[in-house]
Amino acid sequence: MNYRFIRNLIGKMLILVSILMIVPLVTSFIYVEDIKNIIAYIIPMVSLAGIGAMMAYIKPAKETHLGAREGFVIVALSWLLISLFGCLPFLISGYVKDFFTAFFEIASGFTTTGASALTTEEMNTMMDMGGRSLMMWRSFSHWIGGMGILVFVLAVIPESKEGSSVHILRAESPGPQVGKIVSKMRASSRILYLIYIGMTIIEIISLNICHIWDDNMTFFDSLIMSFGTAGTGGFASTAESCALYAPCSQYVIATFMILFGVNFTIYYWLFIKNFKDIFHNEEIRWYLIMVILSVLIITLQIYKLYSSLEEGFRHSYFQVASIISTTGFSTTDYWSGAQGRWPALSLCILLFLMFCGSCAGSTAGGMKQSRIIILTKHTGSKIKQMISPRKVEVIRMDGKPIEDNVIQSTVAFFIVYIVVLFASALLISIWNPAMPQEDQEPLTMITASLACISNIGPGLGAVGPAGGYANFSWLSKLILSFEMIAGRLELFPILILFHPRTWKKRI
C-alpha cells in the first residue's frame, strides 16, 4: 500500500474543498448574514487547508507502483473526510444541533442523494432567518459530488500519475466500464468537466429566461436548482421542492434532469460529430425508451387526477425524469397529495425506475442502464445454453463482445447491491423511537434504503415526496449516510476499506 501517495492526493483534495467553500462564504457576504454564518465557513476552510497542506507536503516517490487498491482507498477515504468536514457549517452556525443529522445532510449533498433529515422547523428557520449560504452549500455540494471531486482534482492538478488517474476515475465514476474519452486520462477529466460546467451554465440561463413567466424563479433559485439538477441531487430552495414554480420552469428542470442522466461521452461524440457511435449505443436507446414509455403509461393513469391533460403529462414527465435520473425533485405528492395517491401501476413504475437509474458515465445513481442490459442479456444467454448446451453464446453490447470479467463484476455488483439494500433496510428498522408507529412499515424502510443506495432521496411511505428522514434515529441516519456514500461510489470502494488485506503490504 502506497501510503505516501494516498496521503498526498487526499491532502490536495482537502485543499480544493476548502477553496470551494468560498462559494457559500461569498453568498453569506452578499446576503449580509450573521457573523456566526461567516465563521461557520472560515473554521472548516482553515482546518481543511491546514490539514490538507500537511498531508500534501510530503510528495510520493515517482517510481512507486500504484494500483487499483490505492485508487479505491483514496476515493473512499476522501468521500468520508469531505462529509465529516462538510457538515461543520451546519453545526457551527447553529441551524442544526445534531451531528448525525448534519452528517446525513451533507453526505446526502455530496452523494447527490437529496434526502433531507431536517425538520420542517429547521428548514423554515434556515430559509427565513438568513441561512441562504447554507442552502447554497447544500446544493453546491450536489454540483461538487455530481461529477466527482477527485475527477476535478485529476483535471486541475498535473502531478498525479496517468496509471493512478485511471484507477481513481474507475473508483469514483459510475458504471460497469469506465474508459478514457481521449488518450490521456487528465484530458478526459477536463473534457468531462467542461461539458458539465457548460450544461450547468445553459440551465442557469434557461431558468433565468423562465423568470419572465415565473416570479418564483429568482437568480438565487436558478443557481440552487441548476446545481441540484446538474448533480442529479434534489435539494431545492423551497420546502415544496419544485411545486411552486411555473410550468415553463418545471419543463426546463425536467428536461435537464434527463440530459444529465445521459452518459457524458455521448455529448463529446456529438461535439466531434461521431454520430455512428451514438446511433449504435444501446444504453441511450434503452434509457430514452424507458423514459417515453413510463411517461405515457403514467400520464394515461393520472391525468384525471389533475385539472387538465397537460398538467397530468407535466407531473408525469417531471416525476419520471426526477426518479430515473435519481435527482429527487418533485412537483406533486404522488403518495399522499390532495389530488389523491397515484395508481398502483404508476407507483410500481416509479419504484422500478428507482432501481434502474440512468446511464453509466452520468451524474445519476441507481444500478445504471448498462448493467440492466448486461444482466438481461446474460440471463437470456444462460437460458439459451440450458436449451442448447453445446451452443456458444457471445454477449454483445453496441455490437462489441462483452468481456467475461465485465459480466462477472456486473453480477457481483448486483448481488452486493441487493444484499446491502435489504441488510440496511433491516438495520434501520431496529430502533426509531421518534418515528410514529404507523410510519414504521416495511415499505418505508425498504424504499428509504433503496432511495439512499440509489442516491434518489424520496421514496414511498413516510419518506415520500412530502415526507423526510427527520424522525429516523441517529443510528438509522448513520447507516443511511454510509449507504449513500457506498451507493455513490458503487459499493466496492467503501467495502474494500473493511477488508484486512487492503491494508497489508503489497507482495
Phi and psi in degrees as a GROMACS rama.xvg file:
@    title "Ramachandran Plot"
@    xaxis  label "Phi"
@    yaxis  label "Psi"
@TYPE xy
-89.3348  86.5467  ASN-2
-67.067  -33.8113  TYR-3
-63.8252  -42.8333  ARG-4
-67.6934  -41.6757  PHE-5
-60.214  -48.0275  ILE-6
-62.4169  -40.5055  ARG-7
-64.5457  -47.6406  ASN-8
-72.3421  -37.2656  LEU-9
-64.183  -37.0186  ILE-10
-60.836  -43.1602  GLY-11
-64.1089  -37.2757  LYS-12
-63.8282  -42.1753  MET-13
-63.8641  -39.65  LEU-14
-62.3333  -41.9841  ILE-15
-63.82  -41.9427  LEU-16
-63.5596  -37.9218  VAL-17
-62.7259  -36.8078  SER-18
-67.8222  -40.3818  ILE-19
-66.2097  -22.3241  LEU-20
-68.795  -8.16628  MET-21
-61.1313  -31.7928  ILE-22
-59.2998  -54.6818  VAL-23
-67.4366  -29.9  PRO-24
-63.9697  -45.1916  LEU-25
-62.8685  -39.3732  VAL-26
-58.7767  -39.9201  THR-27
-63.1566  -39.6068  SER-28
-68.7678  -41.9216  PHE-29
-60.8925  -41.4997  ILE-30
-94.5544  13.3935  TYR-31
47.1521  56.7414  VAL-32
-80.5268  170.42  GLU-33
-60.8442  152.123  ASP-34
-59.0808  -30.1676  ILE-35
-65.0241  -30.164  LYS-36
-68.5988  -39.2125  ASN-37
-65.7466  -44.9067  ILE-38
-62.4312  -32.0764  ILE-39
-61.6543  -22.4511  ALA-40
-100.03  -34.288  TYR-41
-64.2089  -42.365  ILE-42
-61.4943  -52.8843  ILE-43
-66.4796  -31.5381  PRO-44
-62.9521  -46.4584  MET-45
-65.847  -41.1259  VAL-46
-63.3918  -46.9647  SER-47
-62.226  -45.3568  LEU-48
-64.5208  -42.2945  ALA-49
-66.5266  -49.8055  GLY-50
-65.2891  -41.4262  ILE-51
-61.853  -40.8867  GLY-52
-65.237  -40.1671  ALA-53
-66.7206  -38.9117  MET-54
-71.5509  -35.2204  MET-55
-87.0508  -7.26495  ALA-56
-63.5964  -44.7227  TYR-57
-86.8344  113.164  ILE-58
-84.5949  144.184  LYS-59
-75.2006  155.545  PRO-60
-66.8166  137.668  ALA-61
-70.1098  -23.792  LYS-62
-89.5733  -3.42494  GLU-63
-70.7628  151.634  THR-64
-78.7897  135.418  HIS-65
-125.266  122.027  LEU-66
-120.228  -170.902  GLY-67
-63.7462  -32.536  ALA-68
-59.7085  -46.0236  ARG-69
-62.6683  -39.9104  GLU-70
-61.3461  -45.4862  GLY-71
-62.7492  -44.0021  PHE-72
-66.0602  -43.4014  VAL-73
-58.8303  -47.2643  ILE-74
-65.1835  -46.9306  VAL-75
-63.4486  -48.6776  ALA-76
-65.3521  -36.2802  LEU-77
-62.2636  -44.1392  SER-78
-69.8783  -34.0337  TRP-79
-68.1063  -40.6372  LEU-80
-68.7866  -42.7359  LEU-81
-67.5246  -27.9914  ILE-82
-71.6608  -39.1984  SER-83
-65.0484  -46.3496  LEU-84
-75.9953  -33.3322  PHE-85
-67.3008  -22.1293  GLY-86
-83.6614  -9.57767  CYS-87
-60.4013  -41.7098  LEU-88
-56.857  -34.793  PRO-89
-65.1164  -40.2621  PHE-90
-77.3476  -45.2828  LEU-91
-66.3527  -37.5011  ILE-92
-69.2531  -22.2677  SER-93
88.8159  -1.03392  GLY-94
-71.6467  -28.1153  TYR-95
-122.548  125.602  VAL-96
-91.0564  -25.068  LYS-97
-103.157  128.79  ASP-98
-60.6097  -43.2843  PHE-99
-66.6077  -33.57  PHE-100
-68.1293  -43.4129  THR-101
-64.4058  -42.367  ALA-102
-63.9922  -43.9529  PHE-103
-58.3869  -43.6396  PHE-104
-64.3776  -46.3798  GLU-105
-78.8139  -30.5305  ILE-106
-62.8933  -39.598  ALA-107
-63.5504  -33.3556  SER-108
-71.0369  -54.5776  GLY-109
-63.691  -34.7203  PHE-110
-83.6807  1.735  THR-111
59.8164  35.096  THR-112
-82.8897  -48.0381  THR-113
83.4695  7.21484  GLY-114
-77.9156  136.555  ALA-115
-117.665  135.602  SER-116
-105.031  8.78572  ALA-117
-78.1682  142.675  LEU-118
-75.8511  165.777  THR-119
-59.7359  -38.0806  THR-120
-63.4848  -43.8934  GLU-121
-65.464  -39.3644  GLU-122
-63.7632  -46.7865  MET-123
-64.8528  -38.8941  ASN-124
-62.6691  -42.259  THR-125
-64.1132  -39.401  MET-126
-78.8298  -32.5831  MET-127
-96.423  -21.0094  ASP-128
-112.983  35.8359  MET-129
82.3576  32.1764  GLY-130
-103.78  30.5113  GLY-131
-63.8287  -34.523  ARG-132
-64.9367  -35.2388  SER-133
-69.6291  -36.8642  LEU-134
-63.3995  -38.5507  MET-135
-65.1096  -42.373  MET-136
-63.8097  -40.9978  TRP-137
-58.4746  -49.4604  ARG-138
-75.5649  -35.893  SER-139
-65.5076  -29.868  PHE-140
-64.1873  -31.3133  SER-141
-58.4628  -48.1141  HIS-142
-65.6008  -39.5279  TRP-143
-63.5057  -46.3207  ILE-144
-79.8155  -17.5179  GLY-145
-57.9289  -54.8967  GLY-146
-86.8792  -22.0782  MET-147
112.161  123.765  GLY-148
-65.4899  -36.0083  ILE-149
-77.115  -26.788  LEU-150
-62.3817  -38.148  VAL-151
-66.8388  -40.1878  PHE-152
-59.4621  -44.6263  VAL-153
-63.9521  -32.0529  LEU-154
-73.684  -32.2735  ALA-155
-106.626  -18.4512  VAL-156
-105.433  118.568  ILE-157
-86.3381  6.66809  PRO-158
-94.4275  -23.3206  GLU-159
-69.9217  150.994  SER-160
-70.5848  149.417  LYS-161
-63.0868  -40.0683  GLU-162
-64.6715  -42.2891  GLY-163
-67.0093  -34.1474  SER-164
-60.6911  -39.6459  SER-165
-61.726  -45.8547  VAL-166
-65.9463  -38.6442  HIS-167
-68.25  -43.171  ILE-168
-63.4248  -39.8956  LEU-169
-66.6969  -34.8125  ARG-170
-73.6585  -29.8889  ALA-171
-99.9431  -22.442  GLU-172
-91.4334  141.616  SER-173
-80.3487  145.154  PRO-174
126.627  158.949  GLY-175
-72.1785  -27.046  PRO-176
-132.412  130.54  GLN-177
-125.909  123.326  VAL-178
-132.803  -179.27  GLY-179
-86.5934  144.489  LYS-180
-76.8757  -42.1653  ILE-181
-123  -178.057  VAL-182
-64.8435  -35.0409  SER-183
-96.6106  132.939  LYS-184
-65.4513  -37.7955  MET-185
-64.1005  -39.7275  ARG-186
-66.2281  -37.4259  ALA-187
-62.2123  -42.1614  SER-188
-62.6043  -39.9902  SER-189
-68.0838  -39.3284  ARG-190
-62.7542  -44.5869  ILE-191
-58.582  -43.8295  LEU-192
-72.8001  -32.6138  TYR-193
-64.0706  -41.331  LEU-194
-62.7497  -45.2234  ILE-195
-60.3624  -49.3734  TYR-196
-64.5895  -43.5025  ILE-197
-60.6816  -44.9535  GLY-198
-67.0527  -36.062  MET-199
-63.0928  -44.1796  THR-200
-63.2208  -41.0922  ILE-201
-62.0666  -40.0763  ILE-202
-67.9237  -40.69  GLU-203
-58.6921  -44.856  ILE-204
-63.4036  -43.7471  ILE-205
-61.7537  -42.6088  SER-206
-69.3098  -32.3415  LEU-207
-70.2332  -31.1166  ASN-208
-65.9469  -37.8219  ILE-209
-63.5219  -19.9982  CYS-210
-59.2064  -23.2384  HIS-211
-58.3575  -36.9529  ILE-212
-106.794  -5.56468  TRP-213
-133.77  100.113  ASP-214
-66.9244  -24.1025  ASP-215
-75.1879  -17.7387  ASN-216
-90.1558  81.709  MET-217
-80.0731  174.795  THR-218
-62.9793  -39.9616  PHE-219
-61.4015  -44.1166  PHE-220
-62.2514  -39.3353  ASP-221
-63.3724  -36.0605  SER-222
-68.1259  -48.1063  LEU-223
-59.3552  -47.9245  ILE-224
-69.9145  -34.8708  MET-225
-69.8112  -41.1901  SER-226
-62.1209  -41.6005  PHE-227
-67.0136  -38.4402  GLY-228
-70.811  -44.3867  THR-229
-60.9712  -42.7246  ALA-230
-84.7229  3.04148  GLY-231
46.4745  51.0308  THR-232
-90.7015  -102.132  GLY-233
151.042  -5.54844  GLY-234
-73.4534  122.297  PHE-235
-104.599  173.01  ALA-236
-89.3829  -3.74284  SER-237
-133.728  156.613  THR-238
-67.309  -20.3778  ALA-239
-89.1148  11.3482  GLU-240
58.3259  -118.875  SER-241
-105.094  10.0288  CYS-242
-66.1031  -29.1903  ALA-243
-84.1824  -10.676  LEU-244
-80.2381  154.764  TYR-245
-70.8831  159.513  ALA-246
-52.9723  -37.9402  PRO-247
-61.3906  -41.9978  CYS-248
-66.1244  -39.8466  SER-249
-63.905  -40.9485  GLN-250
-64.7517  -40.9794  TYR-251
-63.3603  -47.9567  VAL-252
-61.7243  -44.6909  ILE-253
-61.2028  -43.083  ALA-254
-64.3201  -42.2886  THR-255
-71.0053  -29.448  PHE-256
-61.0412  -42.3448  MET-257
-65.3831  -41.8961  ILE-258
-65.5247  -38.2236  LEU-259
-75.7435  -9.91044  PHE-260
-86.7747  -1.48827  GLY-261
-89.4904  143.89  VAL-262
-55.7586  126.022  ASN-263
-65.6071  -19.4839  PHE-264
-61.9308  -31.7254  THR-265
-59.2303  -40.3455  ILE-266
-69.1905  -34.9241  TYR-267
-66.0123  -41.5497  TYR-268
-62.7221  -37.8037  TRP-269
-61.7019  -41.4823  LEU-270
-64.6085  -39.578  PHE-271
-93.5727  7.9899  ILE-272
61.1759  39.4199  LYS-273
-91.5221  69.8106  ASN-274
-71.9496  -23.7973  PHE-275
-62.7947  -48.306  LYS-276
-66.1673  -34.6618  ASP-277
-64.7505  -43.9497  ILE-278
-63.3773  -35.9814  PHE-279
-88.9006  0.743365  HIS-280
-77.5861  111.569  ASN-281
-70.052  -35.9606  GLU-282
-62.0462  -43.8527  GLU-283
-66.7011  -33.4731  ILE-284
-66.438  -47.01  ARG-285
-58.6067  -44.1565  TRP-286
-60.7022  -51.06  TYR-287
-68.3477  -39.3494  LEU-288
-63.0623  -41.0163  ILE-289
-63.6999  -39.8285  MET-290
-63.8607  -49.8766  VAL-291
-62.1646  -48.4994  ILE-292
-63.1627  -42.2739  LEU-293
-63.3397  -44.474  SER-294
-62.2643  -44.3236  VAL-295
-64.2809  -47.2413  LEU-296
-64.4269  -45.9684  ILE-297
-66.2893  -40.0814  ILE-298
-58.7952  -45.6544  THR-299
-63.2534  -26.5058  LEU-300
-85.9106  -31.5011  GLN-301
-109.922  -9.98345  ILE-302
-60.492  -27.3288  TYR-303
-71.9197  -17.154  LYS-304
-77.0124  -13.9053  LEU-305
-118.057  174.904  TYR-306
-74.0121  -20.8036  SER-307
-153.618  165.391  SER-308
-64.0395  -37.8579  LEU-309
-62.1935  -42.9679  GLU-310
-65.2591  -41.8107  GLU-311
-61.8263  -43.7221  GLY-312
-63.4773  -41.5779  PHE-313
-63.4367  -44.8602  ARG-314
-66.3183  -38.6937  HIS-315
-64.0314  -49.0505  SER-316
-59.8522  -43.8071  TYR-317
-66.7591  -47.1424  PHE-318
-68.8881  -36.4266  GLN-319
-63.6017  -45.5569  VAL-320
-61.9197  -41.2046  ALA-321
-67.3426  -42.6114  SER-322
-77.266  -45.4071  ILE-323
-69.2271  -28.4756  ILE-324
-86.9749  -2.02265  SER-325
58.1171  33.7114  THR-326
-81.5565  -53.4375  THR-327
99.1843  2.84476  GLY-328
-67.6554  161.363  PHE-329
-147.831  150.161  SER-330
-113.092  -10.7889  THR-331
-153.565  153.984  THR-332
-91.3924  98.2783  ASP-333
-77.5361  -5.6297  TYR-334
-101.163  -47.8462  TRP-335
-138.591  31.5184  SER-336
-75.6755  170.76  GLY-337
-64.3007  -28.6115  ALA-338
-77.1543  -9.86079  GLN-339
105.456  158.475  GLY-340
-69.4088  141.003  ARG-341
-64.4641  153.658  TRP-342
-57.9657  156.694  PRO-343
-58.2844  -40.3739  ALA-344
-62.6067  -42.1621  LEU-345
-62.8102  -42.4779  SER-346
-67.5091  -36.7151  LEU-347
-66.02  -36.3672  CYS-348
-63.6226  -44.608  ILE-349
-62.2321  -38.942  LEU-350
-64.2365  -39.9124  LEU-351
-65.2578  -40.1514  PHE-352
-67.3324  -33.522  LEU-353
-57.4249  -41.7532  MET-354
-70.4947  -43.0966  PHE-355
-71.8349  -49.5103  CYS-356
73.6463  -166.099  GLY-357
-101.614  -149.457  SER-358
-85.3926  152.247  CYS-359
-64.1511  149.466  ALA-360
79.1039  9.88137  GLY-361
-106.032  -172.776  SER-362
-93.8881  5.33725  THR-363
-86.3076  167.888  ALA-364
-107.375  -150.119  GLY-365
83.261  -174.908  GLY-366
-66.5894  -31.334  MET-367
86.7111  140.644  LYS-368
-60.6906  -37.696  GLN-369
-63.6898  -37.7468  SER-370
-69.1052  -37.7462  ARG-371
-61.085  -42.0697  ILE-372
-63.3111  -46.9419  ILE-373
-63.0816  -44.2087  ILE-374
-64.7471  -39.9398  LEU-375
-63.6254  -46.4585  THR-376
-68.5503  -36.395  LYS-377
-65.3003  -41.9438  HIS-378
-64.2668  -43.7381  THR-379
-60.6117  -39.5485  GLY-380
-64.3072  -40.9197  SER-381
-65.592  -37.7635  LYS-382
-64.2968  -42.2211  ILE-383
-64.8628  -37.2412  LYS-384
-68.1481  -31.855  GLN-385
-66.7389  -34.3363  MET-386
-76.9167  -43.5876  ILE-387
-126.46  85.478  SER-388
-58.9054  -29.0745  PRO-389
-85.7185  -10.9595  ARG-390
-79.6021  132.162  LYS-391
-92.2876  119.003  VAL-392
-101.592  125.99  GLU-393
-106.184  118.993  VAL-394
-84.5534  126.257  ILE-395
-119.701  150.567  ARG-396
-140.182  129.184  MET-397
58.5697  30.3101  ASP-398
80.6166  2.06084  GLY-399
-116.066  143.442  LYS-400
-63.1387  140.538  PRO-401
-91.7692  128.306  ILE-402
-66.1115  148.468  GLU-403
-59.8364  -37.5617  ASP-404
-66.1012  -30.7925  ASN-405
-68.936  -42.0254  VAL-406
-63.9824  -44.2832  ILE-407
-63.8906  -42.2984  GLN-408
-67.8232  -32.6248  SER-409
-67.4961  -44.3603  THR-410
-63.0465  -42.7631  VAL-411
-62.5258  -42.4334  ALA-412
-61.0959  -43.2519  PHE-413
-60.9664  -43.8144  PHE-414
-64.5635  -47.8792  ILE-415
-63.7733  -39.8662  VAL-416
-57.4102  -47.5564  TYR-417
-66.8527  -42.3115  ILE-418
-62.4094  -48.3069  VAL-419
-64.1848  -40.5131  VAL-420
-56.4234  -53.4924  LEU-421
-79.5279  -30.7933  PHE-422
-63.6844  -42.6247  ALA-423
-65.9187  -40.1263  SER-424
-60.3357  -39.969  ALA-425
-66.8897  -43.4959  LEU-426
-66.2308  -41.5298  LEU-427
-75.4602  -9.12183  ILE-428
-84.5834  -10.2794  SER-429
-69.8433  -47.3565  ILE-430
-147.53  106.985  TRP-431
-142.942  73.1328  ASN-432
-63.2293  -26.9089  PRO-433
-85.0041  -8.2345  ALA-434
-87.8353  130.705  MET-435
-55.6963  144.297  PRO-436
-58.9221  -37.0344  GLN-437
-68.5248  -18.8516  GLU-438
-86.511  -14.6571  ASP-439
-87.0844  66.12  GLN-440
-111.532  157.483  GLU-441
-56.7843  -38.1999  PRO-442
-60.3871  -42.1231  LEU-443
-63.143  -46.5316  THR-444
-68.071  -43.2239  MET-445
-68.1131  -45.4472  ILE-446
-72.8667  -27.1006  THR-447
-64.3424  -44.6525  ALA-448
-64.2735  -43.1911  SER-449
-64.2991  -42.0383  LEU-450
-64.9412  -31.398  ALA-451
-82.3466  -42.8669  CYS-452
-70.3202  -28.2725  ILE-453
-93.0592  1.46166  SER-454
58.5927  45.4612  ASN-455
-98.4942  -50.8237  ILE-456
113.771  -87.0903  GLY-457
-78.304  147.98  PRO-458
-123.147  -131.795  GLY-459
-127.019  167.995  LEU-460
73.9252  -135.11  GLY-461
-69.4243  -15.3167  ALA-462
-107.284  26.5864  VAL-463
-71.1563  -173.361  GLY-464
-55.3165  -33.7293  PRO-465
-95.4609  -0.733276  ALA-466
-100.57  -156.234  GLY-467
179.062  -170.093  GLY-468
-112.055  14.1108  TYR-469
-63.9906  -33.1887  ALA-470
-85.1896  -2.87799  ASN-471
-71.6204  150.687  PHE-472
-71.2938  167.291  SER-473
-60.9056  -34.9085  TRP-474
-66.8957  -44.0969  LEU-475
-64.0028  -40.2729  SER-476
-63.1447  -38.9945  LYS-477
-66.9715  -43.6656  LEU-478
-61.8978  -45.6728  ILE-479
-67.4927  -32.9959  LEU-480
-63.4117  -46.5958  SER-481
-66.3349  -32.8444  PHE-482
-66.0678  -38.875  GLU-483
-63.1872  -45.4907  MET-484
-65.3959  -43.5716  ILE-485
-62.0261  -42.0474  ALA-486
-64.5401  -40.8066  GLY-487
-64.4953  -35.7563  ARG-488
-94.1725  13.4823  LEU-489
62.4804  36.6779  GLU-490
73.012  -55.4117  LEU-491
-64.7493  -40.2312  PHE-492
-57.4645  -38.3108  PRO-493
-72.4363  -42.9364  ILE-494
-65.0134  -33.5272  LEU-495
-62.8272  -29.3797  ILE-496
-59.9802  -27.907  LEU-497
-93.5627  2.02427  PHE-498
-92.6566  126.423  HIS-499
-57.5459  -34.6102  PRO-500
-66.2316  -22.6861  ARG-501
-57.3767  -36.8273  THR-502
-97.3068  3.80108  TRP-503
-82.2534  158.553  LYS-504
-67.5236  146.265  LYS-505
-67.8201  133.248  ARG-506
